[in-house]
Amino acid sequence: MTVDKNISPRALGTAVIVALLVGVVASLAIRAPGQISTRQAETRGSGIDRVRWRVTSSFTSSMPIIGEAPGRLAAELRAISSGSIDLQLYEPGEVVPALEITESVKEGKIEAGFMWIGYDQGRIPASTLIAAVPFGMEPMEFSAWWYYGEGRELGEALYATHNVLPLLCSITGPETAGWFRQPVESLDDLVGLKIRFAGLGGKILQRLGASVTMIPGGEIFQALEKGAIDASEFSLPVVDEMLGFGRVAKYNYFPGWHQPFSTGHLLINLSTWSALSAETQALFRLGCKAMVTDTMVQAESLQGPIIRDFAAQGVSAETLPTEILEELRRVSIEVLDEEAAKDADFARILDSQRKFSEAYDYWQQKGYLPRSF
């Protein structure tokens, strides 16, 4: 480039700055949506990134609470970032299979996904401990362990080896113990029972003689209606009602022993996450923490009226016999210990949860009124 010797130093400096700005804008313009270079994040160091990510969920957006959560998170992040963060949401199966979200995020097929990570149990055994634990923590206790115990650190380390960051982004209380076509009155009624069950609960029921299968939520009603299965668990009463389970299985059992808490995590490709500025990462963490509170209190507000109206629909809300609950708890401890013996990550996380619960129990037993009051 030839420089005009009559140009003043000030004008020349201005021209150089303009040229640099044009170069930066051009580099941003040709970058694919959702892609933010690590170099850019390192050199800028501050400010809110322009984020355009494809995000799918393992639950349809019409499902109360668990399906609505990604949309509400997207709206909150869009608002607090003045539109800089714009999550493009897709229904289950639209871009990747509903139960293959983690692998798709890992490989960069999508930037992020929202799911119950207990579905990863087959490839990441310890994932179920941060999704739902039979006879485990309740929502407040799990949240305390995650944020102020070792939970977040252990959960993020578990998924880092898969190039994924798991942000806790929703939590709800116990599910139902399942919808049954026939009454469950003794342990004998579990033998040979064809039931859809997810997570560690399925292994426990298998140990007691049930025939367990795992099918997506959208296929459960048809399987119950056609008699392909005799019973199924899925979610909270308000979700199960929307899916119509009470029309084909009239016995809804409680308590949800297999999932005293149920979490939802926003899974983000770790390389993509690492390229974000600290401010953008903070907004995602803040948004997800707000959704944990939002989903927990929304879920608590909705279940009572649903159960209250069961009788009018010909549905019986039943409690599992003490004999069955005691045996389920015994086998739960047995299965958890066996899984820990096979997997170091499982053992590490289970040990952390048990130690936290041991100390927390002093507060829970002394600080709160007994449930009979």
N, C-alpha and C positions, 0 to 999 in steps of 0.2 A: 504494500500500500504506500503511495506517495503522499507525503505530508506537506501541505501548503505552509511555507515558512512565514507567511503573513498572519497565520492564525495565532491568536493570543494563547498563552499557557492555560488561562482559565477556560477558554472555549474548548481547547484540546482536551482538558480534563473532563469537561462535561460530556464531550463526545464519547470518550472511553467508557464512562459510567453508563451512558445510554446503551452502548453496544453490549456491555455486560448484562444489563437488565433484559435486553432483547434475547440474549442467549439463554438466560434462565427461564424466561417465559416460554421460549421455543422448546426447551427440554421438558418442561411440564406438559406442554400441549401434546407431545408425541408419546407420553407415557400412558400405558394402558390403564383403564379404570381399576382402582384398588391397589395399584402399584406405587409404592413410595420408596425411593432408593435409600439405602443405609447411609450413603455418603451425604445425601441431602439432609437427613435427620441429624447426623453428627455435626455438620457445619452450621446448620441453622440454630439448633439447640433450643429454640423456644418458639412459641406460637402454636396455633391450632392447625393441624394438617387438613387438607381437603381429602376426605375419605369417601370413596364410592365402592362399597363392598357388596358382593352377592352373598346373601345369608339365607340358609334354608333351616327348616325345623323338622323334628321327628313327630310333631303334632300339628294337625290342621289348625288354621287360624280361628276356626269357628268353635273350637273346644274352649270352654270357660277356663280361665286362669292359665293353665299350662299351655294352651294354644294361643291365647291372647298376649302372653308375656313378651314375645319378640316384637310384636307391633307396638306395644306400649314403650318398650325400651327404645326402639327406633325413633318414636315420636319425641321422647325425652331428650335423646342425644341430639336430634335435629334442632330442638328448641334451644338447648343450652349452648350449642356451638354456632348458633345463628345460621344454620344450614350447612355448615362446613362438613359435618358428619351425616351422611345420607346412606342408610343401610337399605339395600334393595332386597326385599323379602320374597321368598319363594315357598310354595306349599311343598309338603313331603312328596318326594318322587319327581318333582318338576325338573330339577337339575341333577340330583343324585338320589339314590335309594334312601329311604327314611332311616334304615338301620346301618347305613354306610357313611354317616356324616364324618366321623373321626378320620377315617382313611382318606376321605375326599379333601378334608381340611389339611391333613398331613401332606398330601401330594400337591396341594395348591390348586385343585380343581375348583374350589370355592375358597373365599377368604375366611369365612366363618360359618358356624352352624350352631343351632340351639337344640340341645337334646338332654334326655335323661341318660347319663353316661353309664348306667348299669347295663345298657345294651352292649357295652364294650367288654363285658365279662369274659367272653370267649377268647379275646386276644389280649386283654389287659385285666387279669383276674382281680387286682386290687381296686379297680375302678368302682366296683359295687359298694365298697366301704364308704365312698364319698357320694353315693347315689341313694342308698337305703340299706340299713342293717337290721336284720330280724332281732326283735327285742332290744334294739339299740337306743340311741339318743332321741329325744324329742326335739322339735325345731329350734327352740331357744338354746338348748344345750349344744346342739350341733353348730349353730351359728357362733356361739361363744368359742367353741373349739376351733372352728375354721378361722375366725378373725383374730382371736387372742390366745389360742393354743398353738398347736403345730399344724393345724389343718391345711391352711393355704400353702404353707411352705412344702408340706409333704405332697399335696395334690399337684402343685405346679412341677415339682421334681418328677413325679410319676409320669406326667404327660410330656415333659420336656424331651425325653428320649424318643418321642413320636413326633417331634417338631410341632407341638400343639400347646397352646396356653389355655387352661380351663379357668374361666371367671365364674364364680358362683353368682348366679343371676336370678334365681327364684328358689323358694322353699315353701313347702306346704306340710300340713299335719298328716296324720295317719290316713291311709286309704281304707277302703273296706276290705275285709278278709276274703271277699269274693261273692259272686252270684252263683247260686246253685239251683239246679232244677228239682232236686230232692233234699229233704232235711238232712243235716249232719248231726247225729246224736252221739256217736261214739267213734273211736279210732277205727273200728271195722268199716265205717262208712267211707274212709279215705282209701281203702285198699281197692285198687283197680279203677279208681275214679279218673276219668279223662278230664284234665283241667289245664287251662291256659294259665301259666304263671311265669313271671319274670324274676331275674336276679337270684340271690341265694335262697329265697323262699322256695323256688322251684326245686332246688336240690334237696331241701329239707323235706318237702312233700314226697319226693321220689323215695327218700329213705323210709318213709312211712307207708310205701306201697302204691302211691298214686302214679298215674301215667301222665307225665307233664309234657306240654308242648308250648312253643313260643310263636305266637302270630301277632302281626301288627294290630293296633287298636281298631282300625277300620274294618277288619275281617272278623272280629269277635262275634258280633250280633248274628251274622249269617251262620257261623259255625255252631253257635248255641241253638239257633232256630232249626237247623237241619239235624241236630243231634250228633254232630261230629265231635263235640266236646260236651261234657256234663256240667261244667262249671268254669268260671273264669274270674280272675281279678284283673283290674286295670287301673282305676284311679279313684278320685274323690267321688262321693255320691252325686255331686252336681254335674260332674263330667259323665259319669256312668248313666245318669238319667237322660242326658242329651243323646247318648248313643243307644238308648232304648233297651238296655239289658233287662229291665224289670218287666218287659212285655213277654219275655221268653224264659226267664228264670226268676221265680217268685220268692226265693229265699236269699236275702242279702245278709251276710254274716259280718259281725264285728267282734273284737276290735281288729284293726289292721296290724297284726303282730309282725308281719313281714316288712312293713314300711312305716315305722312310727314317724319318720320324716321322709320326704321325697324332695330331691333337689333338681334344679335345672341349671345347666352350665352353658355359657356362651363359649364355644371352642373357637379359638383364633389361630390361624397359621402363625407359628412362632417367628418365622423370618419376617413376615409382614408386620407383626406386632413390634418386633425389634426396630423396625425402620420408622416407627412413629415417634413424634416428639414426646417429651415427658408430659407436657400439658395435655396432649391428646390421650395418652395412656391414662392419665389421671381422670379425664372425663369418662372414659369407658369404665374404670373401676368405680367411680362415683355413681354412674348410671346404674350399674349392676347392683351395687349395694342398696340403692334406693328401691330397685325391683325386688330384692329379697324381702324388705319390709312390706312392700306393696302386696306381693303375692301371698305372704303369710297372713296378713290381716284380712285380705279379701277372701281367702279360702276359709278362714275362721268365721267370717260373717255369713256364709252361704249354706253351710252344710245342715244346720239345725232345721230350717224350714223344709228342706228336701226330705229329711228322714221323718219329720212330723207328718208329712202328707203321704207317706208310703201306704198307709192303711186304705186310703181312698182309692189307691191304684191297685189294690189287691196284692201288695207286696208286704212280706213279713220282715221286719228288722229284727234279726236274731243275734244272740250272743253265743259264741262258741263255748261249749261246756268246759269247766275248769280242768277236767281230766285231759282234754285235747290240748288246751293251752300249756299245761305243765309239760306234756310230752313234746310239744313243738319247741318249747324253750330248751328242754334238755338236748334235743337233737340239734337245735341251732348252735349251742355252745360246742357241741361235738364237731359239726361241719365247719364252723369258723376256725377251730383249732387245727383241723385237718388241712384246710386251705392255707393257713399260716405256715404249716410245716412244709408245704410245697412251693411257696413263693415268698421271697425275702421282702418284697415291697408290701405284700399283704400283711406279713408278720409285723413289719415296722409300723404301718398305719393302724392296725388293730391294737397293737401295744400302746400306741399313743392315745387312742380313743379310750381304752380301758383305764389307763392311768388318769386321764382327765375326768372320766365319769366317777372314778373312785373318790376323788376330791370333791367333785361337784355334788355328789350325793349328800354330803354333810349339809350343804346349803339347801338343796332341794327338800330334804326331809325335815329340816328345822325351820326353814324360812317360809314355806308355803303351807297353807291349810290342807289337811287331808281331803281327798276328793269326796269323802262322805259328808263334808260340811257344805 
